[in-house]
Amino acid sequence: MGCPKDDDERPDRPRARPRRPARAERRDSIRNRERIVAAAQAVFQRDGIHAPLDHIAAEASVGSGTLYRHFPDRLELWTSVLTEPLQAHLATAQAALAADDPWDGLVAYLTASCELEAAASGYVNLMSTHFEGGSELAVLRTEIQQAVEAVVRRAVDAGVVRSDMVPEDLLFVVLSHSKVVEVTGAAAPQAWRRNLAFYLDAFRPEGAHPIDVPPLTPRQVLLSLLVPSARSRRRGRAT
């Protein structure tokens, strides 16, 4: 009698499932990543860029573990989603700096920047969020800030805005614009234009009055931009 075969020895042993080809796994991984990025765009546009990441996983119909395997922290997901809109903001600032008229350049930058945020595809609080130093997003924000500072100083030097205006004063426009869009976007989607018009009139030198309160320092601006991130950590997991 011959030696029994393995199958004869254990007739009831379940057969092992064949492994899925690695190529199929890679395709699944790519599809999951694409779904996560698309979901992040939708959630960040709808609920703000500090929305909980678990909401994005639910939107993408993937588990939280899958999301964190692709994007270990919020900054990596932000980089995939927010690099392009930040590049658009940079382009508007650079175009404003190249304008022939310093006032027209300032108005064009503020209008275009506000339009980008107020659009249905925009990201509220994008320009009032601090990004970790050294990251791709932080580098873009620095480039934007440098261009905007040059736009404001050019307008001051030309005498087309009040002489005591500093680049840090634009933080008031950024913060109020985000709140106006957040509160009135559904009921009055163009209300932000009226808000911006008030600021532009206030920047003009005609009728300007001395201001007793000093302007914000760059450090005060930075500390102010850290506030939304701190709030998001209290609301839920931020990474």
C-alpha positions in Angstrom: 0.0 0.0 0.0 1.4 3.4 -0.9 1.9 6.2 1.5 -1.3 8.2 2.1 -1.5 11.6 0.5 -1.9 14.7 2.7 -5.5 15.0 1.5 -6.2 11.4 2.5 -4.8 12.0 6.0 -7.0 15.1 6.6 -10.0 14.8 4.4 -11.9 17.4 6.4 -9.1 20.1 6.3 -10.4 23.3 4.7 -8.5 24.3 1.7 -6.5 27.6 2.0 -7.9 30.5 0.1 -5.7 31.6 -2.8 -3.9 34.9 -2.1 -5.1 37.9 -4.0 -2.6 39.1 -6.5 -0.5 42.0 -5.2 -1.5 44.1 -8.2 -5.2 43.8 -7.2 -4.3 44.9 -3.7 -2.4 47.9 -5.1 -5.5 48.8 -7.2 -7.7 48.6 -4.1 -5.2 50.8 -2.2 -5.2 53.4 -4.9 -9.0 53.5 -5.1 -9.2 53.9 -1.3 -6.8 56.7 -1.4 -8.7 58.5 -4.2 -11.9 58.0 -2.3 -10.4 59.5 0.9 -9.1 62.5 -0.9 -12.4 63.1 -2.6 -14.2 62.7 0.7 -11.8 65.1 2.4 -12.4 67.7 -0.3 -16.2 67.4 0.2 -16.1 67.5 4.0 -13.5 70.3 4.3 -15.5 72.4 1.9 -18.8 71.7 3.7 -17.7 71.6 7.4 -14.3 73.4 7.4 -10.8 72.1 7.3 -10.8 71.3 11.0 -13.6 68.8 10.5 -13.0 65.4 12.4 -11.1 62.9 10.2 -13.5 60.2 11.3 -16.2 62.1 9.4 -14.0 61.9 6.3 -13.6 58.1 6.7 -17.4 57.7 6.9 -17.8 59.9 3.8 -15.3 57.7 1.9 -17.0 54.5 3.2 -13.7 53.3 4.6 -12.6 52.4 8.1 -10.6 54.9 10.2 -7.7 52.4 10.1 -7.6 52.6 6.3 -7.6 56.4 6.4 -4.7 56.6 8.8 -2.7 54.0 6.8 -2.9 56.4 3.9 -2.7 59.6 5.9 -1.1 59.1 9.3 -2.0 62.7 10.4 -4.1 65.6 9.4 -1.2 67.5 7.9 -0.6 64.8 5.3 -4.3 64.8 4.3 -4.3 68.6 4.3 -1.3 68.6 2.0 -3.1 66.3 -0.5 -6.2 68.5 -0.5 -5.0 72.1 0.2 -1.9 72.5 -1.8 -3.7 73.4 -5.0 -6.0 76.0 -3.4 -3.0 77.6 -1.7 -1.2 77.8 -5.0 -4.2 79.6 -6.4 -4.0 82.1 -3.5 -0.3 82.6 -4.2 -1.1 83.2 -7.9 -3.5 86.0 -7.0 -1.0 87.7 -4.7 1.7 87.5 -7.3 -0.7 88.9 -9.9 -1.6 91.8 -7.6 2.1 92.6 -7.0 2.5 92.9 -10.8 -0.4 95.2 -11.3 0.4 98.7 -12.7 -1.6 100.5 -10.0 -0.9 99.7 -6.3 -4.5 100.3 -5.2 -5.9 98.1 -8.0 -3.4 95.4 -7.1 -4.5 95.4 -3.5 -8.2 95.4 -4.4 -7.7 92.6 -6.9 -5.8 90.4 -4.4 -8.4 90.8 -1.6 -11.3 90.3 -4.0 -9.8 87.2 -5.7 -8.7 85.7 -2.3 -12.1 86.2 -0.8 -13.8 84.7 -4.0 -11.6 81.6 -3.7 -12.7 81.0 -0.1 -16.4 81.9 -0.7 -16.8 79.7 -3.7 -18.6 76.4 -3.4 -15.3 74.7 -4.0 -13.5 76.9 -1.5 -12.2 76.2 2.0 -13.3 78.4 4.8 -10.5 79.4 7.3 -7.8 78.3 4.8 -6.1 81.6 5.1 -6.5 81.8 8.9 -5.0 78.4 9.7 -1.5 77.8 10.9 0.5 75.0 9.2 3.5 73.3 10.8 6.8 74.9 9.9 8.8 73.1 7.2 5.7 71.5 5.7 4.8 72.1 2.0 1.8 74.0 3.1 3.8 76.2 5.5 6.2 77.1 2.7 3.3 78.1 0.4 1.8 80.2 3.2 5.2 82.0 3.7 5.4 82.7 0.0 1.8 84.1 0.0 2.6 86.2 3.1 5.7 87.7 1.5 3.8 88.6 -1.6 0.9 90.1 0.3 3.3 92.2 2.5 4.9 93.6 -0.7 1.4 94.4 -2.1 0.5 96.3 1.1 3.8 98.2 1.4 3.6 99.2 -2.2 0.2 100.6 -1.6 1.4 102.5 1.5 4.4 103.9 -0.3 2.2 105.1 -3.2 -0.1 106.9 -0.7 -3.2 105.1 -2.0 -4.0 103.6 1.5 -3.8 105.2 4.9 -0.2 105.7 6.1 -0.6 103.7 9.3 -1.8 100.5 7.5 0.4 97.4 7.9 0.2 94.0 6.4 -0.9 92.5 9.7 -4.1 94.6 9.4 -5.3 92.2 6.7 -5.9 89.6 9.4 -9.1 91.4 10.2 -10.3 91.0 6.7 -9.3 87.3 6.6 -11.0 86.5 9.9 -14.2 88.5 9.3 -14.5 87.1 5.8 -14.3 83.5 6.9 -17.0 84.2 9.6 -19.3 86.0 7.1 -19.0 83.2 4.6 -19.7 80.6 7.3 -22.7 82.4 8.6 -24.3 84.0 5.5 -23.1 81.7 2.7 -26.3 79.7 2.4 -28.8 82.6 2.9 -26.8 85.4 1.1 -23.8 84.0 -0.7 -22.7 87.5 -2.0 -22.8 89.2 1.4 -19.0 88.9 1.8 -18.6 91.5 -1.0 -20.3 94.1 1.2 -18.1 93.2 4.1 -15.0 93.6 1.9 -16.2 96.9 0.5 -16.4 98.4 4.0 -12.8 97.3 4.7 -11.6 98.8 1.4 -13.2 102.1 2.2 -11.6 102.0 5.6 -8.2 101.5 4.1 -8.4 104.7 1.9 -6.4 107.7 3.2 -9.4 110.1 2.8 -11.1 110.7 6.1 -8.7 108.4 8.0 -8.5 109.1 11.8 -5.7 108.3 14.1 -6.0 104.9 15.8 -5.0 104.6 19.5 -4.5 100.9 19.4 -1.2 99.7 17.9 -1.2 97.2 15.0 -0.8 93.5 15.7 2.8 92.2 15.7 3.7 89.3 13.5 3.9 87.1 16.7 0.4 88.2 17.7 -0.8 87.2 14.3 0.8 83.8 14.6 -0.7 83.2 18.0 -4.1 84.2 16.7 -3.8 81.7 13.9 -3.1 78.9 16.4 -6.5 79.4 18.0 -8.7 77.4 15.5 -6.3 74.4 15.8 -6.6 74.4 19.6 -10.4 74.5 19.3 -10.4 71.6 16.9 -8.4 69.5 19.3 -11.0 70.1 22.0 -13.8 69.2 19.7 -12.2 65.9 18.7 -9.2 64.1 17.3 -7.2 66.6 15.3 -4.7 64.1 13.8 
